[in-house]
Amino acid sequence: MSDAKTRLALFDLDHTLLPIDSDYSWGVFTQEIGWTDPVVFKERNDEFFEHYKAGTLDIHDYVRFATEALRLRGPGEAQAAHERFMRTVIAPAIRPEALALVRQHRERGDQLVIVTATNEFVTRPIAHAFGVDELIAVELARGPDGWITGEISGVPSAREGKVERVAQWLAARGLGWDGVEATFYSDSVNDLALLEAVDHPVATNPDVGLRGIAAARGWRILDLFKEK
């Protein structure tokens, strides 16, 4: 690799930098604070999560479902709830090993980007908690009042969409894949397309499918958290 290339460190978020799924956990949190029906919501949230793990998730349907309570509550209540979510759910889940991994790339001078299939409302404060300013997440469409509509804006950063969104991010900075030396950390076979697109794929806390692929291809496997 040429020294002229920009070094890029891309990180998936859920089960990669976090030992939990922030999207699913936000759904559970909305149940706990009384925003959603504890029986009906849990059943649908669990169903969507199983589809995600199986690679069959309809992300548009999921985002409509996952943001419904936000839409109804409005920005003020949503912000206050998310601050509580960060304190009670996310902060305890941020592990020293994950912070150290991000810090290692920062100290190398790499450009840091979190690339997640979870929406921007849930994940932007989490990215900031890791000290990462650049976030590629599912962008939420907004109505004339400036509040979210439940629809997705642009290409959702899920599966192959992650490759497209990273390419858009690069192009906006006058770069292409040939101008960067990219590393990507992910736990999920759902991220196979982006793992294949980078120079240094790292299967991080990998699910069974990704662990097998990584072993077969000689990719680095990183079990970041001591317990699985």
C-alpha positions in Angstrom: 0.0 0.0 0.0 1.2 3.5 -0.8 1.8 5.9 2.0 -0.2 8.4 0.0 -3.4 6.4 0.7 -5.8 7.6 3.4 -6.0 5.0 6.2 -9.7 4.4 7.0 -10.9 2.4 10.0 -14.6 1.4 9.6 -16.5 -0.1 12.6 -19.9 -1.7 12.7 -21.5 -0.9 16.0 -23.9 -3.5 17.4 -22.1 -6.6 18.7 -18.9 -5.2 17.3 -18.0 -2.1 19.3 -21.0 -2.8 21.6 -21.7 -6.2 23.2 -25.4 -5.5 22.7 -27.7 -4.5 19.8 -28.5 -0.8 20.3 -31.5 -0.8 18.0 -33.1 -3.8 19.8 -32.1 -2.4 23.2 -33.8 1.0 22.4 -37.0 -1.0 21.6 -36.8 -2.7 24.9 -36.2 0.6 26.6 -39.3 2.2 25.0 -41.3 -0.7 26.6 -39.8 -0.1 30.0 -40.6 3.6 30.0 -44.2 2.9 28.9 -44.0 4.2 25.3 -45.0 0.9 23.7 -47.3 -2.0 24.5 -45.0 -4.5 26.4 -46.6 -7.6 24.8 -47.3 -6.5 21.3 -44.1 -4.5 20.8 -41.9 -7.2 22.2 -43.4 -9.8 19.9 -42.8 -7.7 16.8 -39.4 -6.4 18.0 -38.3 -10.0 18.5 -39.6 -11.0 15.1 -37.8 -8.2 13.4 -34.6 -9.2 15.3 -34.8 -12.8 14.1 -35.2 -11.6 10.5 -32.1 -9.4 10.9 -30.1 -12.3 12.2 -31.3 -14.4 9.3 -30.5 -11.7 6.7 -34.2 -11.3 5.7 -35.1 -8.0 7.4 -37.2 -5.5 5.4 -35.4 -2.4 6.8 -38.1 0.0 5.6 -40.8 -1.9 7.5 -38.5 -2.2 10.5 -37.7 1.5 10.6 -41.4 2.5 10.4 -42.0 0.2 13.4 -39.0 1.2 15.4 -39.5 4.9 15.1 -43.3 5.0 15.6 -43.1 5.9 19.3 -40.5 8.6 18.5 -42.8 10.2 15.9 -45.7 10.2 18.3 -43.8 11.6 21.3 -42.0 14.4 19.4 -38.4 15.8 19.5 -38.4 17.1 23.1 -39.5 13.8 24.8 -37.4 11.8 22.4 -34.2 13.7 23.2 -34.9 13.4 27.0 -35.6 9.6 26.6 -32.4 9.1 24.6 -30.3 10.8 27.2 -31.7 8.4 29.8 -31.1 5.5 27.4 -27.4 6.5 27.1 -27.0 6.7 30.8 -28.8 3.5 31.8 -28.2 1.2 28.8 -25.4 2.3 26.6 -22.8 3.7 29.0 -22.7 0.5 31.0 -22.2 -1.5 27.8 -19.2 0.5 26.5 -16.3 -1.7 27.2 -12.6 -0.8 27.7 -11.6 -3.2 25.0 -13.8 -1.4 22.4 -12.5 2.0 23.5 -9.0 0.8 23.2 -9.5 -0.5 19.7 -10.9 2.8 18.5 -8.1 4.7 20.3 -5.5 2.5 18.7 -6.7 3.5 15.2 -7.0 7.2 16.3 -3.4 7.2 17.5 -2.3 5.8 14.2 -3.9 8.7 12.5 -6.6 6.7 10.8 -9.9 8.3 9.7 -12.6 6.7 12.0 -16.1 6.0 10.8 -18.9 4.0 12.4 -21.0 2.3 9.7 -24.2 0.9 11.1 -27.6 -0.4 10.0 -29.2 1.2 13.0 -30.8 4.6 12.5 -29.1 7.9 13.2 -31.3 8.9 16.1 -30.3 5.9 18.1 -26.6 5.8 17.1 -25.2 9.4 16.7 -24.9 9.9 20.5 -23.3 6.5 20.8 -20.7 7.3 18.1 -19.9 10.5 20.0 -19.5 8.4 23.2 -16.7 6.5 21.3 -15.2 9.8 20.2 -16.1 9.1 16.5 -17.5 12.1 14.6 -18.1 10.4 11.3 -21.3 8.2 11.3 -22.8 6.4 8.4 -26.2 5.2 9.7 -29.7 4.8 8.4 -30.9 8.4 7.7 -34.4 9.3 8.7 -36.6 11.3 6.4 -38.1 14.4 7.9 -41.4 16.2 7.3 -42.1 19.9 6.8 -42.1 20.3 10.6 -38.5 19.0 10.7 -39.4 15.9 12.7 -39.0 12.3 11.5 -41.7 10.7 9.3 -40.8 7.0 9.8 -39.4 6.7 6.3 -35.7 6.3 5.3 -33.9 9.0 3.4 -31.5 7.8 0.7 -29.8 4.4 0.7 -30.1 2.5 3.9 -26.7 1.5 5.3 -27.6 -2.2 5.6 -26.0 -5.2 3.8 -24.8 -4.1 0.3 -26.1 -0.6 1.1 -23.2 -0.2 3.4 -20.8 -0.4 0.5 -22.8 2.2 -1.4 -23.0 4.5 1.5 -19.2 4.3 2.2 -18.6 4.9 -1.5 -20.8 8.0 -1.3 -19.0 9.2 1.8 -15.6 8.8 0.1 -16.8 10.5 -3.1 -18.0 13.5 -1.0 -14.4 13.8 0.1 -12.8 13.4 -3.3 -11.8 9.9 -2.6 -12.5 6.4 -4.0 -11.8 2.9 -2.9 -8.4 3.1 -4.7 -7.4 6.1 -2.7 -7.8 4.5 0.8 -6.4 1.6 2.8 -9.5 0.5 4.6 -10.1 -1.8 7.6 -13.6 -2.9 8.6 -14.6 -4.5 11.8 -17.9 -6.4 11.9 -19.6 -9.3 13.7 -22.2 -10.2 11.1 -22.5 -12.1 7.9 -24.9 -9.4 6.9 -21.8 -7.2 6.4 -20.1 -9.6 4.1 -20.3 -7.2 1.1 -18.4 -4.4 2.9 -15.9 -6.9 4.4 -15.1 -8.0 0.9 -14.7 -4.4 -0.3 -12.0 -3.4 2.2 -8.3 -4.2 2.3 -8.4 -5.5 5.8 -11.6 -7.3 6.9 -11.7 -8.2 10.6 -14.4 -10.6 11.8 -15.1 -9.1 15.2 -17.0 -11.2 17.8 -18.3 -13.0 14.7 -21.6 -14.8 14.4 -21.4 -18.5 13.3 -21.7 -17.7 9.6 -19.1 -15.0 9.5 -16.7 -17.0 11.7 -16.7 -19.8 9.2 -16.2 -17.5 6.2 -13.4 -15.7 7.9 -11.6 -18.9 8.9 -11.9 -20.2 5.3 -10.6 -17.0 3.8 -7.8 -16.4 6.3 -9.3 -13.2 7.5 -8.4 -11.9 11.0 -10.8 -13.0 13.7 -11.0 -10.7 16.7 -12.9 -11.8 19.8 -13.0 -8.4 21.4 -15.0 -9.2 24.4 -13.9 -11.9 26.8 -17.3 -13.5 27.2 -19.5 -14.3 24.2 
